[in-house]
Amino acid sequence: MTIAILYRPELREYDFGAGHPFQGNRFEAFHRFLRQTLPEDDNYRILQAAQASDDDLSLICARDYIDFTRGFYRAAALGQRFSQAQNVSRFLSRDNLPAGQPGKVEEGARFIIGQAKLACDLVQGGAFRKVVSIGGGLHHAKHDYGEGFCLYNDVAFCGMYLLKEYRLERILILDTDAHAGNGTMDYFYGDPRILFIDLHQDPATIYPGVGFAGEIGTGRGKGFTINIPMPVHAGDECYRLALESIVEPVTAEFNPQIIIRNGGSDPHFSDELTNLGLTLKGFSMIGKKVNKMAGICQGRVIDLIASGYNAEVLPRAWLALVTGLGGIKLDLNDLEPLPSHLQADRALPATQRVIAEVKIQLKDYWQCLR
């Protein structure tokens, strides 16, 4: 079935400026590569979403945070001094501060939340079974604090919106970004309606320093947060093992009504900010696994893609995720060979130990992990 891809040129405004790792040209680069590599035909449709309103944002954000970020980033885009600049540290981390001349970051963020809302409506309304939001996956943002290049958390918005507007009771959020989704985890840490599974680089070695196997939720939500901290240099077979040993069986037992996946290209072996070992075939494998798991919920998937810090790899890895998800046959090859120290996937024994630890932490909550 045709995939809907949500994209519009204005996403380029989600740009923190020259010299910052996160710049808005990534979205246009993917759109151009997509058009050059894969005909639209029956493969996908590109749709545009409207900006999110203040009411939309209030579903996931505190009002003073919305007001502050609007004013701060609009002033930055105009090169003006912001009157409440003394409050920056209250609302934003240093890595969210613009460098050079930024884009209209807050306006771009509103388009990303608008896309999340449209994605939910398209899937739940039956127009598409699978919707991809380009620019989505801003999983570090919290309800009153922006960090990790993330301003408004569209992953959390999807979960909250589906709970409120469509009364869903079982939602799977699968985060495959190289960094742990600390913002998303905070939103749903005590909510048993959201199963949050997060595969990420060992947080002892990378930002944001959370997402250890022992972080499994609280209260009624205990057991519904599953962190899988992948060892440094974990490659395709490590990810396959984690998916098949934990993610797939827990998903089957949870029986979700929809799957929300987020994560871009930063688990790639040549990413500039991370230390993992995925190849393009590994990204395609993740997409295929999600597509297979979605059979339990009539194929309903919302896929959110924004991250990655190697400009050459990024559009290829994003497209590998999309084609894997959509069951589209397309051979995408890495531009450089896998380094020799990654070729044997030497992180496999460490991955097996991680899986064993995760099972120990969660065995009291999931029969399939006993």
Backbone torsions as a table, in degrees:
resi	resn	phi	psi	omega
1	MET	NA	140.6	-178.5
2	THR	-57.0	138.3	177.2
3	ILE	-93.3	140.4	170.3
4	ALA	-90.8	129.2	175.3
5	ILE	-113.2	118.4	-178.4
6	LEU	-91.2	119.6	-176.8
7	TYR	-157.2	145.3	169.5
8	ARG	-151.7	150.1	-175.8
9	PRO	-56.5	-27.9	-177.6
10	GLU	-66.7	-11.6	175.2
11	LEU	-59.5	-23.0	179.1
12	ARG	-60.0	-19.8	179.2
13	GLU	-68.5	-18.7	176.0
14	TYR	-78.0	76.6	-168.8
15	ASP	-142.4	117.8	-176.6
16	PHE	-86.1	3.8	172.4
17	GLY	105.1	162.2	-179.5
18	ALA	-58.6	134.5	-179.2
19	GLY	93.3	-13.8	176.9
20	HIS	-89.4	144.2	-178.6
21	PRO	-62.4	-25.5	-175.6
22	PHE	-109.1	108.2	179.2
23	GLN	-124.5	152.7	-171.0
24	GLY	-76.5	-9.0	-179.9
25	ASN	-69.0	-12.6	179.1
26	ARG	-61.1	-35.6	-175.5
27	PHE	-71.6	-43.9	176.7
28	GLU	-65.1	-37.8	179.2
29	ALA	-61.0	-42.1	177.7
30	PHE	-66.3	-44.6	-179.1
31	HIS	-59.4	-42.5	179.6
32	ARG	-65.2	-44.7	-180.0
33	PHE	-64.9	-39.3	177.6
34	LEU	-59.0	-49.2	-177.5
35	ARG	-64.5	-35.6	-178.7
36	GLN	-75.9	-26.2	-169.5
37	THR	-102.6	-34.4	-172.5
38	LEU	-134.9	117.5	178.3
39	PRO	-66.4	149.5	-179.1
40	GLU	-63.8	-56.4	176.7
41	ASP	35.8	-125.1	176.5
42	ASP	-100.6	14.5	-176.8
43	ASN	-83.3	-42.4	-176.0
44	TYR	-160.3	163.3	171.4
45	ARG	-128.9	132.7	177.1
46	ILE	-93.3	124.0	-179.2
47	LEU	-122.6	157.7	178.9
48	GLN	-116.3	141.8	178.5
49	ALA	-109.8	157.6	175.3
50	ALA	-83.2	164.1	175.2
51	GLN	-67.2	149.6	174.0
52	ALA	-73.0	146.0	176.8
53	SER	-89.0	171.9	173.8
54	ASP	-59.8	-37.0	178.6
55	ASP	-63.6	-40.0	176.2
56	ASP	-61.0	-47.9	-177.9
57	LEU	-63.6	-31.6	-178.1
58	SER	-65.8	-14.4	175.9
59	LEU	-65.7	-28.0	-176.3
60	ILE	-126.1	-9.0	-173.0
61	CYS	-126.9	148.0	172.3
62	ALA	-70.9	145.7	-175.7
63	ARG	-61.5	-40.5	-178.5
64	ASP	-67.9	-29.0	175.9
65	TYR	-68.9	-43.6	178.1
66	ILE	-59.6	-47.3	-178.1
67	ASP	-63.2	-42.2	-178.5
68	PHE	-65.9	-49.7	-176.0
69	THR	-64.1	-37.3	176.8
70	ARG	-58.2	-51.3	-177.5
71	GLY	-67.0	-41.9	-176.4
72	PHE	-64.2	-51.1	-175.4
73	TYR	-73.8	-30.3	176.0
74	ARG	-68.0	-39.5	176.4
75	ALA	-64.8	-40.9	180.0
76	ALA	-62.9	-39.9	-179.2
77	ALA	-65.2	-28.2	-179.8
78	LEU	-93.8	0.4	-178.7
79	GLY	70.4	26.5	-176.7
80	GLN	-105.3	157.9	174.8
81	ARG	-80.1	136.4	-179.1
82	PHE	-92.8	132.1	-173.1
83	SER	-64.1	-25.9	-179.1
84	GLN	-105.4	30.2	-174.9
85	ALA	-58.1	-26.2	-179.6
86	GLN	-66.7	-14.3	-179.4
87	ASN	-95.0	6.0	-173.5
88	VAL	-56.4	-48.8	-175.0
89	SER	-64.8	-20.8	177.5
90	ARG	-70.8	-32.0	-172.6
91	PHE	-112.7	-22.5	-172.0
92	LEU	-136.3	141.4	172.5
93	SER	-81.6	166.4	-177.6
94	ARG	-61.5	-33.5	-177.5
95	ASP	-74.6	-6.0	174.3
96	ASN	-97.5	1.8	179.9
97	LEU	-81.0	136.2	-178.3
98	PRO	-63.5	150.3	174.5
99	ALA	-121.8	135.5	-177.8
100	GLY	65.0	-143.6	179.2
101	GLN	-98.7	104.3	-176.7
102	PRO	-79.2	171.3	171.0
103	GLY	-83.1	-169.8	176.4
104	LYS	-84.9	76.4	-167.9
105	VAL	-58.1	-45.9	-176.5
106	GLU	-65.2	-37.3	177.9
107	GLU	-67.6	-39.4	175.6
108	GLY	-62.0	-39.3	178.9
109	ALA	-63.5	-34.5	177.9
110	ARG	-67.1	-34.8	175.2
111	PHE	-64.9	-37.3	-179.7
112	ILE	-65.6	-40.9	175.9
113	ILE	-68.5	-37.3	175.7
114	GLY	-60.2	-38.3	177.0
115	GLN	-66.6	-38.7	178.1
116	ALA	-61.0	-42.8	179.4
117	LYS	-64.0	-45.7	179.3
118	LEU	-64.0	-39.1	178.9
119	ALA	-58.6	-44.9	178.1
120	CYS	-61.1	-44.5	-178.0
121	ASP	-66.8	-38.7	-179.6
122	LEU	-65.8	-44.3	-178.1
123	VAL	-70.9	-47.4	-177.8
124	GLN	-70.6	-26.8	177.4
125	GLY	-81.4	-8.7	176.5
126	GLY	87.5	5.0	-179.8
127	ALA	-69.3	-37.6	177.2
128	PHE	-141.9	149.0	174.1
129	ARG	-89.5	-26.3	-179.1
130	LYS	-130.4	128.7	-179.9
131	VAL	-130.6	131.1	179.0
132	VAL	-110.1	126.4	176.5
133	SER	-104.4	110.5	177.1
134	ILE	-76.9	124.0	-175.5
135	GLY	104.3	-7.9	-177.6
136	GLY	-88.2	169.8	-179.9
137	GLY	101.5	31.4	-177.6
138	LEU	-84.6	69.6	-162.8
139	HIS	-84.1	-4.2	178.3
140	HIS	-89.5	-20.0	-176.4
141	ALA	-67.0	141.1	178.2
142	LYS	-114.0	178.5	-170.7
143	HIS	-71.0	-17.8	178.1
144	ASP	-139.6	22.8	-176.5
145	TYR	-157.2	131.4	178.3
146	GLY	-106.5	132.2	-179.4
147	GLU	-153.6	168.7	174.5
148	GLY	59.7	35.8	-178.8
149	PHE	70.0	13.3	-174.7
150	CYS	-116.7	131.8	-176.4
151	LEU	-105.6	-54.5	176.7
152	TYR	-124.2	132.3	-172.1
153	ASN	-86.2	98.4	-178.8
154	ASP	-72.9	-23.6	175.7
155	VAL	-65.1	-47.8	177.5
156	ALA	-63.9	-36.9	178.8
157	PHE	-60.0	-45.7	179.0
158	CYS	-56.3	-47.6	-179.5
159	GLY	-61.8	-47.9	-178.0
160	MET	-65.9	-41.3	-178.4
161	TYR	-66.4	-41.3	179.0
162	LEU	-67.5	-35.6	176.2
163	LEU	-66.2	-44.0	-173.6
164	LYS	-79.9	-50.2	-171.7
165	GLU	-84.3	-32.0	-174.9
166	TYR	-114.2	0.8	174.4
167	ARG	55.9	34.0	176.6
168	LEU	-69.1	153.7	-175.5
169	GLU	-119.1	-15.9	-178.6
170	ARG	-141.4	103.4	-178.0
171	ILE	-120.6	127.6	174.0
172	LEU	-97.4	125.4	169.3
173	ILE	-109.6	119.2	179.0
174	LEU	-113.2	114.7	-177.2
175	ASP	-105.8	115.2	179.0
176	THR	-112.9	13.8	173.9
177	ASP	-62.3	152.7	-179.5
178	ALA	-66.6	-24.1	179.1
179	HIS	-101.2	142.7	178.6
180	ALA	-62.8	141.1	-179.2
181	GLY	-84.3	71.2	-173.9
182	ASN	-62.9	-35.2	178.6
183	GLY	-66.3	-49.1	178.8
184	THR	-59.9	-42.1	-179.9
185	MET	-59.7	-41.2	179.9
186	ASP	-62.1	-39.8	-178.4
187	TYR	-60.8	-38.5	-168.1
188	PHE	-119.0	17.1	-172.6
189	TYR	-62.0	-26.6	-179.8
190	GLY	-113.1	17.7	-172.9
191	ASP	-113.0	111.1	-178.5
192	PRO	-74.1	-6.8	177.7
193	ARG	-78.8	-17.9	-180.0
194	ILE	-112.6	117.3	170.2
195	LEU	-93.1	113.5	-177.6
196	PHE	-107.5	113.0	178.2
197	ILE	-114.9	126.8	-172.4
198	ASP	-130.3	112.9	171.8
199	LEU	-98.3	124.0	-174.8
200	HIS	-156.7	164.1	176.9
201	GLN	-62.7	143.2	178.9
202	ASP	-42.1	116.9	-174.9
203	PRO	-66.7	-10.5	173.3
204	ALA	-71.9	-12.0	-175.3
205	THR	-116.4	1.0	-170.6
206	ILE	-160.9	156.1	171.8
207	TYR	-57.8	145.0	5.8
208	PRO	-97.9	12.4	176.1
209	GLY	79.0	14.1	174.4
210	VAL	-131.4	169.2	-178.8
211	GLY	105.7	33.4	176.9
212	PHE	-80.7	161.1	-174.8
213	ALA	-59.5	-28.0	-178.9
214	GLY	-79.3	-6.0	177.4
215	GLU	-87.7	97.9	-169.5
216	ILE	-123.3	12.3	-179.9
217	GLY	106.9	177.2	-178.9
218	THR	-144.5	158.3	178.3
219	GLY	55.4	-135.2	179.5
220	ARG	-66.4	-17.3	179.5
221	GLY	-90.8	4.4	-179.1
222	LYS	-65.1	129.0	-177.4
223	GLY	96.7	-10.5	-178.3
224	PHE	-101.3	6.3	166.1
225	THR	-114.5	123.2	-179.6
226	ILE	-124.9	109.0	176.7
227	ASN	-98.9	130.2	178.8
228	ILE	-120.5	91.3	-177.1
229	PRO	-77.8	102.3	-175.5
230	MET	-74.6	137.1	-179.7
231	PRO	-66.7	155.0	175.3
232	VAL	-53.1	137.2	178.7
233	HIS	76.3	8.1	177.1
234	ALA	-57.4	130.0	-176.4
235	GLY	-114.1	-158.3	-172.8
236	ASP	-56.7	-47.1	-177.2
237	GLU	-69.4	-32.1	175.4
238	CYS	-63.4	-44.6	179.4
239	TYR	-67.1	-39.9	178.0
240	ARG	-60.4	-43.3	-179.6
241	LEU	-63.0	-44.2	179.6
242	ALA	-64.2	-41.7	179.4
243	LEU	-65.0	-44.0	-175.8
244	GLU	-77.8	-27.6	-177.1
245	SER	-86.5	-31.1	-174.6
246	ILE	-123.6	-55.8	-170.1
247	VAL	-64.2	-50.7	-177.0
248	GLU	-63.9	-49.0	-179.3
249	PRO	-66.8	-37.5	178.6
250	VAL	-67.3	-38.9	176.7
251	THR	-59.8	-44.7	179.2
252	ALA	-61.6	-39.7	-179.3
253	GLU	-71.9	-37.0	-180.0
254	PHE	-71.1	-33.5	178.7
255	ASN	58.9	62.1	-176.0
256	PRO	-68.0	155.4	174.8
257	GLN	-88.3	-16.1	178.2
258	ILE	-162.0	154.6	175.6
259	ILE	-117.4	130.9	171.9
260	ILE	-112.8	118.1	176.8
261	ARG	-114.2	141.0	173.6
262	ASN	-136.3	152.4	179.3
263	GLY	140.5	139.2	-179.4
264	GLY	-109.1	-132.7	-170.1
265	SER	-98.4	3.6	-172.1
266	ASP	-72.2	-10.7	168.9
267	PRO	-77.6	3.0	-178.8
268	HIS	-67.4	149.5	-174.7
269	PHE	-64.9	-19.3	-178.9
270	SER	-108.9	13.0	178.0
271	ASP	-63.8	146.9	-172.5
272	GLU	-86.7	-11.4	-178.1
273	LEU	-114.7	-1.4	-173.6
274	THR	-132.9	177.0	-175.9
275	ASN	-138.0	49.4	177.1
276	LEU	-107.7	-171.7	-169.8
277	GLY	-137.5	22.8	-179.1
278	LEU	-68.4	146.3	170.1
279	THR	-103.9	177.0	176.6
280	LEU	-62.0	-34.5	176.4
281	LYS	-63.9	-33.1	176.5
282	GLY	-65.4	-39.6	176.8
283	PHE	-66.3	-41.5	176.7
284	SER	-61.2	-39.4	178.9
285	MET	-62.2	-41.2	177.6
286	ILE	-60.7	-46.1	178.0
287	GLY	-59.3	-42.6	-179.9
288	LYS	-65.6	-40.0	178.8
289	LYS	-62.3	-43.2	179.0
290	VAL	-64.1	-42.1	178.0
291	ASN	-59.2	-43.3	179.3
292	LYS	-65.6	-46.1	-179.3
293	MET	-62.2	-31.7	-177.5
294	ALA	-68.4	-10.1	174.7
295	GLY	-57.9	-25.2	-179.3
296	ILE	-74.6	-17.8	-179.8
297	CYS	-125.5	39.8	175.9
298	GLN	57.8	29.8	174.6
299	GLY	81.2	9.0	-174.2
300	ARG	-77.7	115.8	179.8
301	VAL	-140.5	135.4	167.0
302	ILE	-112.1	123.5	-175.0
303	ASP	-117.6	128.5	-172.7
304	LEU	-120.9	120.1	-170.0
305	ILE	-132.0	121.6	177.0
306	ALA	-147.0	-30.1	-166.1
307	SER	-83.5	166.6	178.9
308	GLY	137.6	139.3	-171.9
309	TYR	-134.3	30.7	166.4
310	ASN	-130.4	108.0	-170.8
311	ALA	-62.8	-28.9	-179.2
312	GLU	-76.0	-37.2	-177.3
313	VAL	-79.0	-36.1	-169.4
314	LEU	-48.8	-55.8	-177.1
315	PRO	-64.1	-32.8	179.5
316	ARG	-68.8	-44.5	-179.9
317	ALA	-67.3	-40.5	176.8
318	TRP	-59.5	-44.1	-179.1
319	LEU	-68.3	-32.8	176.1
320	ALA	-62.7	-40.7	175.8
321	LEU	-61.5	-45.8	-176.4
322	VAL	-66.1	-46.6	-177.7
323	THR	-68.9	-35.5	175.2
324	GLY	-62.0	-44.8	179.3
325	LEU	-62.1	-40.1	-175.5
326	GLY	-88.8	0.8	-178.3
327	GLY	65.2	30.5	-178.4
328	ILE	-93.7	126.6	-179.3
329	LYS	-79.4	115.0	178.9
330	LEU	-156.8	122.5	179.2
331	ASP	-88.2	118.1	176.4
332	LEU	-119.2	123.9	-175.7
333	ASN	-111.1	146.8	177.6
334	ASP	-64.8	147.4	-177.7
335	LEU	-77.3	-19.4	178.2
336	GLU	-138.3	153.6	-177.6
337	PRO	-69.4	154.7	176.0
338	LEU	-64.3	129.0	179.6
339	PRO	-56.1	150.5	-174.1
340	SER	-60.2	-34.2	-177.3
341	HIS	-73.2	-8.3	178.4
342	LEU	-107.1	-10.1	-170.2
343	GLN	-65.5	-31.3	-178.7
344	ALA	-92.8	3.6	-177.5
345	ASP	49.9	57.5	-175.1
346	ARG	-66.3	-11.3	178.4
347	ALA	-80.7	1.7	-176.7
348	LEU	-61.0	-45.7	177.6
349	PRO	-60.1	-40.5	177.9
350	ALA	-65.7	-36.0	177.1
351	THR	-64.8	-40.3	177.2
352	GLN	-61.0	-37.3	177.4
353	ARG	-68.0	-39.1	177.2
354	VAL	-61.7	-46.3	-179.7
355	ILE	-60.3	-41.6	178.6
356	ALA	-62.8	-40.6	179.2
357	GLU	-66.8	-42.1	178.0
358	VAL	-60.3	-42.7	179.6
359	LYS	-63.3	-38.9	177.7
360	ILE	-62.2	-43.2	-178.3
361	GLN	-66.9	-32.5	-171.2
362	LEU	-109.5	-0.6	-171.8
363	LYS	-63.1	-26.5	179.7
364	ASP	-76.4	-8.0	-176.0
365	TYR	-114.0	-18.6	-176.8
366	TRP	-134.4	121.1	-179.8
367	GLN	-60.7	-36.4	-175.3
368	CYS	-68.0	-13.0	-179.0
369	LEU	-100.8	3.8	-179.3
370	ARG	-83.8	NA	NA
